[in-house]
Amino acid sequence: MILLLIRALWSVVRGADSPAEGLEHWKATVRAKFPSVPQLSTTNLAQWIASTNSPRPVLLDARERKEFDLSHLPGARHVDPDAKPAEVDRLLAGHPGPVVVYCSVGWRSSAMAERLMAAGRTNVSNLEGSIFAWANESRPLEADGKPAQKVHPYNKTFGALLAPERRAKP
């Protein structure tokens, strides 16, 4: 796992030609590390949220609180990235429906989804590319119930995966 993470970080450090190219590498890395976790595209999530024909998913933001507070997907709930499945169940308050977890690029959220699935929760998926992909596509963000434009970069290296106009100062 450590070697995979180091290789992925090196690909970002050596410089992808664009944030999207670097993010595509991370999507592939997350899929390889978490093959049992269903990946949901940002396009499919946006269509799902806009649809009135299916139950809306609960969106769980598995980033640190300071990342969430700066911006998150509209209506998302914060969950500690290291939360145990029982803690997440309390947060969901018995909601048996679909859950979509996201973080910065999908690593922490896929790990969370994997833990939830191992604990027996069904209908869980990871937002592929997570909030970085969502923001790079100029999709809506919020903070304190108001529109937001910037995303917490996690750190300088990962921040390079965000479009410059969407990247907050670390």
C-alpha positions in Angstrom: 0.0 0.0 0.0 2.8 2.4 0.9 4.6 1.7 -2.4 1.4 2.3 -4.4 0.9 5.6 -2.6 4.5 6.7 -3.1 4.3 5.8 -6.9 1.1 7.8 -7.2 2.5 10.8 -5.4 5.6 10.7 -7.6 3.4 10.9 -10.7 1.9 14.1 -9.4 5.3 15.5 -8.3 7.0 14.8 -11.6 4.2 16.8 -13.2 1.1 15.8 -15.1 0.3 18.2 -17.9 -3.0 19.2 -16.3 -4.9 18.7 -13.1 -7.3 16.4 -15.0 -4.4 14.2 -16.2 -3.1 13.8 -12.7 -6.6 13.1 -11.4 -7.1 10.4 -14.0 -4.0 8.7 -12.6 -5.4 8.9 -9.1 -8.8 7.4 -10.3 -6.9 4.4 -11.7 -4.9 4.1 -8.5 -8.0 4.1 -6.3 -9.8 1.6 -8.6 -6.7 -0.7 -8.3 -6.4 -0.4 -4.5 -10.2 -0.8 -3.8 -11.5 -3.1 -6.6 -14.6 -4.1 -4.6 -15.8 -0.5 -4.1 -18.3 0.7 -6.7 -17.1 3.9 -8.3 -19.8 6.5 -9.3 -18.9 9.2 -11.9 -19.5 12.8 -11.2 -21.8 13.0 -14.2 -23.9 10.1 -12.9 -24.1 11.6 -9.4 -25.1 15.0 -10.8 -27.9 13.3 -12.9 -28.9 11.2 -9.8 -29.2 14.3 -7.6 -31.2 16.1 -10.3 -33.6 13.2 -10.8 -36.9 13.1 -9.1 -37.5 9.4 -10.0 -35.1 7.8 -7.5 -34.3 8.2 -3.9 -31.6 10.8 -3.3 -28.3 9.4 -1.9 -26.9 10.5 1.4 -23.6 12.2 0.6 -20.8 11.6 3.1 -17.7 13.8 3.1 -14.8 11.7 4.5 -12.3 14.6 4.7 -11.0 16.4 7.8 -13.4 18.9 9.3 -11.3 21.9 8.1 -11.6 20.6 4.5 -15.3 20.1 4.9 -15.9 23.5 6.5 -14.2 25.3 3.5 -16.5 23.7 1.0 -18.4 20.5 0.3 -21.0 19.1 -2.1 -24.5 20.6 -1.4 -26.3 18.7 1.4 -23.3 16.5 2.3 -22.7 15.4 5.8 -19.3 15.3 7.4 -17.9 12.0 8.7 -14.5 11.6 10.2 -12.3 9.7 7.7 -11.4 7.1 10.4 -14.9 6.6 11.7 -16.0 3.1 12.4 -19.1 1.7 10.6 -21.2 2.0 13.8 -20.4 5.7 14.1 -21.4 6.2 10.4 -24.7 4.2 11.1 -25.5 6.7 13.9 -24.8 9.6 11.5 -27.1 8.0 8.9 -29.8 7.6 11.6 -31.2 4.3 10.2 -31.2 5.6 6.5 -31.2 2.3 4.6 -30.9 4.0 1.2 -28.0 4.7 -1.1 -24.8 6.3 0.3 -22.1 8.0 -1.8 -18.9 8.7 0.0 -16.2 11.2 -1.2 -13.0 12.9 -0.1 -10.4 14.8 -2.0 -9.5 12.2 -4.7 -11.2 9.0 -3.6 -8.6 7.3 -1.4 -10.1 8.0 2.1 -13.7 7.7 0.8 -13.0 4.4 -0.9 -11.5 3.1 2.4 -14.6 4.3 4.2 -16.9 2.6 1.6 -14.9 -0.6 1.9 -15.3 -0.6 5.7 -19.1 0.1 5.4 -19.5 -2.7 2.9 -17.5 -5.1 5.1 -19.9 -4.2 8.0 -22.9 -5.2 5.9 -24.1 -1.9 4.4 -25.2 -2.3 0.9 -25.7 0.3 -1.8 -22.5 2.2 -1.0 -20.3 3.8 -3.6 -17.4 6.2 -3.9 -17.5 9.4 -5.9 -14.8 8.7 -8.5 -12.3 11.6 -8.4 -14.2 12.9 -5.4 -14.5 16.6 -4.7 -11.5 17.5 -6.8 -13.1 16.1 -10.0 -16.5 17.6 -9.0 -14.9 21.1 -8.5 -12.8 20.9 -11.6 -16.0 20.3 -13.6 -17.4 23.5 -12.1 -20.2 21.7 -10.3 -21.8 23.3 -7.2 -20.1 23.5 -3.9 -21.3 25.0 -0.6 -20.2 26.1 2.8 -22.5 27.1 5.6 -25.5 26.7 3.3 -24.1 29.3 0.8 -22.4 28.8 -2.6 -18.6 28.3 -2.4 -16.0 28.3 -5.1 -12.8 27.0 -3.6 -11.8 23.6 -2.3 -9.2 22.7 0.4 -6.2 21.4 -1.4 -5.3 18.8 1.3 -1.7 19.6 0.8 0.5 21.3 -1.8 1.2 18.2 -3.8 -2.4 17.1 -4.0 -3.6 20.6 -4.6 -2.0 20.5 -8.0 -4.8 18.2 -9.0 -7.3 21.1 -8.6 -7.9 23.6 -11.3 -6.1 26.8 -10.1 -9.3 28.8 -9.9 -10.8 26.2 -7.6 -7.8 25.7 -5.3 -7.9 27.4 -1.9 -4.6 28.5 -0.3 -3.4 25.8 2.1 
